[in-house]
Amino acid sequence: MRVARSLVLVALLPLFAACQLFDGPRENAAHVGQTRMQGQLTAADGKLLFQPCGDTRRYVVNDTGSTSVLQQAASLADAQGKLFADVRGRVVAGNGDGQLDLETLYRVERSGTACDDPNFKLLILRAAGHAPEWSVKVSGKGMVIERAGQPPLAVPYVEEQLGDGRFNLSTEANNQHIELWVAPQRCVDSSSGSIQHMSAELRIDGQVQRGCGYFGGSRDD
């Protein structure tokens, strides 16, 4: 259920379930025949290979979506770290390694543990920024806002679609007007160097903090 902007916001956490905005992953017609996968990227014999989490198979990456994944992976690669990627595409059978026709790149980061994230499938969206540190985790039960020097704040929210893939989430909490603005734009995390598919702005009473974001496993845009 998608809720339009409203003048009335429910402020009690026990009512989150009644105010849930999303019933689960949504099928996008543009994604028919494609699969979203998370896994590791490696380079071998001049090719970029993708190995899904928990799978022994590897797929040669064919960047059919012009995501520049090869250049972005190269910018993050080093001798010690493992590259994690969250992607969408079509798996094509072939001799030896199969092929992944990659259409969408959600994020690339240095990580050897991201495959084991237990919260990924529950999240609709995660956004974060630095100087000062902040993060927002959004699920069907509400959003949790964390800021440096302050306790986590769990609140309900409403979503407003703005066109061109942009949207914002807003709430009123503790006499504060809080908004998270999100746009489909390649974003590089200033601290980790990770590359994410959306830019984000956290606005609290007119103060703006910028960062990056990506869809979790509960949103299928």
Number of C-alpha atoms within 10 A of each C-alpha: 9 13 13 11 15 12 5 9 16 17 16 11 13 10 13 18 12 9 20 19 20 16 11 18 15 11 11 10 8 8 16 10 9 16 14 17 16 20 20 22 26 17 15 8 6 6 13 19 22 26 19 20 16 10 8 7 13 20 22 24 21 20 18 14 14 12 16 11 23 16 10 15 22 13 12 17 17 11 5 7 12 17 22 26 29 23 21 21 24 18 18 12 11 10 6 10 14 17 20 24 19 23 20 20 23 22 23 25 25 22 14 13 9 18 17 10 8 9 11 16 15 18 21 22 20 19 25 23 22 16 11 10 13 19 19 21 20 23 23 21 22 22 23 16 20 17 16 12 9 9 9 13 13 19 23 27 29 21 19 16 14 12 8 8 12 16 15 19 19 23 22 17 17 9 7 11 13 20 21 21 19 24 20 16 15 16 20 20 17 13 9 10 14 22 26 25 20 22 23 25 21 26 16 16 11 11 9 11 18 18 23 26 30 25 22 22 18 20 21 15 13
